[in-house]
Amino acid sequence: MDPYIELCMELLSPLGPVRPLRMFGGHGLYVDGLFMALVIQNQLYLKTDDATRERFIAAGCLPFTYETKLGERQVLSYYQPPEETLESPPLMLPWARLAFEAALRAANAKKPAKAKKPAAAKKTAAKKKSASKEPTAKKAAGRG
């Protein structure tokens, strides 16, 4: 495995086991099944959202950007961590936590709330289910 990917995995490991997955011409890094970091061209980018982005900007961190086929510059919600955090897992931990929290919020936002069925709908569904288990007249007549 690429030594830089291994370093990034080690830096994020205080959060839990880190799983790399090839994507976007680089790697996505997952912790507890949450996509929380990108590694593109030997640069780590951590997930941000409206709650965390300003911390990264205030620290002088740069976002991941790329050029579209139409020549437009696209900015994603992934930012480089401060340079000094690449020295050790304890220095990375506060920034990694921010990224994990952003990933968790994003995952929770994608899960639709389960709608409760009205009581009448539940009774109708139960009747249909029990009716489908009863033998029809033809089936009953054919058995005897």
C-alpha angles and dihedrals in degrees: 000000000000111000093225091054089050090051091051091048090051091049092053096039096097086074092056139278111340120216119197121209126186112243144135091021088300137046137291116214120215130194117187089350092303119126101228109151145031128209111200124167092347093308125118119220122187125210116256135181137182090288096053109023096089091058090057093045092048089053091054095251119159126226126237108258135175138180119250124221087261091057095253121139112240120199120203128199093256120104134187113252118237110286095243091059090071089071099074145354093248091056091047096046100086091049093043089052090053090052093047091050091050090050091049092050090049092050092048092048090055094053109088115222112253109251115224115233115235114253092249091055091051091052092049091050091048091051092050091049094050092043091055090057094055114093116247121241092256093050091047092048092049093055098056 
